[in-house]
Amino acid sequence: MATNKIPTKIYLSEDELPKYWYNLRADMKEKHEPFLNPVTLKPCTAADLEPVFCKDLVEQELNQTDRYIEIPEGIREFYKAYRPSSLTRAYFLEKKLGTPAEIYYKFEGNNTSGSHKLNSAVAQVYYAKKEGLTSLTTETGAGQWGTALAMACAFYGLDLNVYMVKVSSQQKPYRKAVMQTYGANVIPSPSDTTEAGRKILAEHPDTGGSLGCAISEAIEVALHKDKCRYVLGSVLDHVLLHQSIIGLESKIAMDKYGIKPDIIIGCAGGGSNLGGLIAPFMADKINGKSDAKFIAVEPASCPSLTRGKFAYDFGDTGKTTPLMRMYTLGCEFMPSPSHAGGLRYHGMSPVLSKLYHDGYMEARAVEQTSIFKAATEFARCEGILPAPESAHAIRVAMDEAIKCRETGEKKVILFGLTGTGYFDMTSYMSYLDGKMTDYVPTDADLQKGFDALPDIPQNKNI
Amino acid sequence: MATNKIPTKIYLSEDELPKYWYNLRADMKEKHEPFLNPVTLKPCTAADLEPVFCKDLVEQELNQTDRYIEIPEGIREFYKAYRPSSLTRAYFLEKKLGTPAEIYYKFEGNNTSGSHKLNSAVAQVYYAKKEGLTSLTTETGAGQWGTALAMACAFYGLDLNVYMVKVSSQQKPYRKAVMQTYGANVIPSPSDTTEAGRKILAEHPDTGGSLGCAISEAIEVALHKDKCRYVLGSVLDHVLLHQSIIGLESKIAMDKYGIKPDIIIGCAGGGSNLGGLIAPFMADKINGKSDAKFIAVEPASCPSLTRGKFAYDFGDTGKTTPLMRMYTLGCEFMPSPSHAGGLRYHGMSPVLSKLYHDGYMEARAVEQTSIFKAATEFARCEGILPAPESAHAIRVAMDEAIKCRETGEKKVILFGLTGTGYFDMTSYMSYLDGKMTDYVPTDADLQKGFDALPDIPQNKNI
């Protein structure tokens, strides 16, 4: 190992850092279908989106042609406080597995938010500030997005209301405390601060809430409050654009040492981490310069890519968003309460859905006891205690490396390690105590979700 | 800022990393007084220490002359997985304070143990493995040391029994879970696994335990179990030696850019972080090459340097260790339950005590509401959520920077940011809710501790 030319961690200097985000849509042979206004069923325009989102973000959302979009100086300054993230050669894991494969991981957990979510939070708050807004609203489930946004709002001086799924705010009081430390106002949802919340409370006074309900509350506030907008941490194209910083840094670092990944792996909930990690590598594949394999890893309990339909659907349970064509389990599908809260989403980024549909990407579903086994093994040799979400990627990276051990192939594997598991210790305890169980929905469970897909002409042939 | 030549984070490449620890004692004009065998009151020999500690560590402990001690390849390999730690220019904090001072911090929280403790844990477990030991014992209070040691034991394949103060194991179940994830056996202390524990349980069945009791249990097991030794995470000279990696990396990074610190600040509990950070800079001061100022920051609730006696005392409440001459509040002193558990120690590293006594270092005591105020301000502009212990150094760094704002001096300030506060959110909640109070012991409180100092000839003139 000592004589190997590739260091354990490949860092970039400040002047090697990307100055542009990369917009993968510009290189896609076919773009994903347009978002539809749910009332008119016509493609969404900027005017449809601007009451909810910042103007610059709407422009980025609808921009399918510009390959590179400059990262404003004010965002790059913030990025420098915690980026570049390290690209690590997993020498210890390779040794433990006895594999001839080379394994690399891009670790996005080295900031207080604990995950990659900060990359887009910084950008979104920067543009909100630029537009003269004074506050933002959002929802959070597991809490990583809310934490990242709270950090960014503290930095740029905007107020933030976070609607946190009530049951999560009770189960994760420390997550809530981190957001409050950064100055955010955290409101357990459903709440009596919105009509949507009051309606649900009247009908179900004891409900623990849901992400769908929290989204509805956050959007309602943004629509009615002056100089306030709503922000979202995944799924949308502009979020993937911001997350391209992950892939760009990875590629610059690997190019420095002439490393070409054969397999690129990421966990996929809404898709922002995976979309960002693969972006520049996927461009090479689309343009015939690489035959790398891309693998999205999702929980078996919420298998949107592996068992979902490629259909137009709402982004939220409350059916308030534009319709997006994506792999979906139906916006009424209620995934079982797994330990990877960040991956419990019924749909999938339209960009990733399109790439998967067109055969550029594979997908695998894995069960949670298997991902906690991988997480624990990884922690014991590489030292980082991963978030359950991130451990999905670790699981498949280990599986692929074990295959190489069997075939003798020296494949180069890159995976995204999206964050740390410090706030997920109850899940680890459940695994260590042998109390964790797996859950895979039956076909009948899934059919209920599909039956509730929007009955619109565009969904006729799914 | 963009035109400033000093990057936000200064990283070192793998070939710039230190290959030797630096032994500050070799440069000290006067060494600290020898440890005494508490029975004979004669200086401790290797034979006195080896039943409890690994041989290599005993050798390092007693080595006051070799300036540089090689870091074995097997330790450097592990260091590469999480080192170098970043040296960050706190541009955002400087701007917020409006100070002409330059502020730098060396951040040791970027590893799963969450603190600098890993630097010595790795070394101690490596030597234990080399000696053919199969297991280790230790105690932990706040949990950072236990976590670091659990990681290192997982890596090198040794069994570990951690005696965790019972009240801490109840208050911090997630800390316990992290150690268990790394495979450690965590035993709430007092326990029925040792004579010392059974004795205390018989007398005080409802006790929440104490660090002193946990140390006694851990040492008892090490003395009676085959191929087992006890390890300690602070205070001792060999621990400071390992922690010199912090200061060495800082100095190499600063030298690259021609930066000379005027003030170097660290929090001080047992002293390992501060001793490591200052080591190479202090050498320059001792040798007349620098007139930098060094400031140890301790909690006002446990003020060993600022209000303690420079006397021979036991390292533990159970009075089982050798006697060390150090600043101490008396080993029977019970600090109030502050939120910086890692600084609640009655004594101070003999090396640091000697430097302080000889006028090479200053000390300040700060109150906890003031340190949480600094921690929150720091988090909101620099993004890192610090451990309460680390926030002691932040507090004084900010105070010094504010003085510069008033005088217009462009001083260069370096402080050690020892770790993250992810497992301290209840403390932050207490601060945010306005429920945190300060506690400063009265002179009468302290006198009780001094009255219980060992009545030996060496303590006659204190």
Boltz contact constraints between the chains, C-beta under 6 A:
constraints:
  - contact:
      token1: [A, 7]
      token2: [B, 14]
      max_distance: 6.0
  - contact:
      token1: [A, 8]
      token2: [B, 80]
      max_distance: 6.0
  - contact:
      token1: [A, 11]
      token2: [B, 11]
      max_distance: 6.0
  - contact:
      token1: [A, 14]
      token2: [B, 7]
      max_distance: 6.0
  - contact:
      token1: [A, 80]
      token2: [B, 8]
      max_distance: 6.0
  - contact:
      token1: [A, 81]
      token2: [B, 383]
      max_distance: 6.0
  - contact:
      token1: [A, 110]
      token2: [B, 110]
      max_distance: 6.0
  - contact:
      token1: [A, 111]
      token2: [B, 383]
      max_distance: 6.0
  - contact:
      token1: [A, 112]
      token2: [B, 383]
      max_distance: 6.0
  - contact:
      token1: [A, 112]
      token2: [B, 384]
      max_distance: 6.0
  - contact:
      token1: [A, 112]
      token2: [B, 385]
      max_distance: 6.0
  - contact:
      token1: [A, 151]
      token2: [B, 383]
      max_distance: 6.0
  - contact:
      token1: [A, 154]
      token2: [B, 380]
      max_distance: 6.0
  - contact:
      token1: [A, 174]
      token2: [B, 425]
      max_distance: 6.0
  - contact:
      token1: [A, 177]
      token2: [B, 425]
      max_distance: 6.0
  - contact:
      token1: [A, 177]
      token2: [B, 428]
      max_distance: 6.0
  - contact:
      token1: [A, 177]
      token2: [B, 429]
      max_distance: 6.0
  - contact:
      token1: [A, 180]
      token2: [B, 432]
      max_distance: 6.0
  - contact:
      token1: [A, 181]
      token2: [B, 376]
      max_distance: 6.0
  - contact:
      token1: [A, 181]
      token2: [B, 379]
      max_distance: 6.0
  - contact:
      token1: [A, 181]
      token2: [B, 428]
      max_distance: 6.0
  - contact:
      token1: [A, 376]
      token2: [B, 181]
      max_distance: 6.0
  - contact:
      token1: [A, 379]
      token2: [B, 181]
      max_distance: 6.0
  - contact:
      token1: [A, 380]
      token2: [B, 154]
      max_distance: 6.0
  - contact:
      token1: [A, 383]
      token2: [B, 81]
      max_distance: 6.0
  - contact:
      token1: [A, 383]
      token2: [B, 112]
      max_distance: 6.0
  - contact:
      token1: [A, 383]
      token2: [B, 151]
      max_distance: 6.0
  - contact:
      token1: [A, 384]
      token2: [B, 112]
      max_distance: 6.0
  - contact:
      token1: [A, 385]
      token2: [B, 112]
      max_distance: 6.0
  - contact:
      token1: [A, 422]
      token2: [B, 422]
      max_distance: 6.0
  - contact:
      token1: [A, 425]
      token2: [B, 174]
      max_distance: 6.0
  - contact:
      token1: [A, 425]
      token2: [B, 177]
      max_distance: 6.0
  - contact:
      token1: [A, 428]
      token2: [B, 177]
      max_distance: 6.0
  - contact:
      token1: [A, 428]
      token2: [B, 181]
      max_distance: 6.0
  - contact:
      token1: [A, 429]
      token2: [B, 177]
      max_distance: 6.0
  - contact:
      token1: [A, 432]
      token2: [B, 180]
      max_distance: 6.0
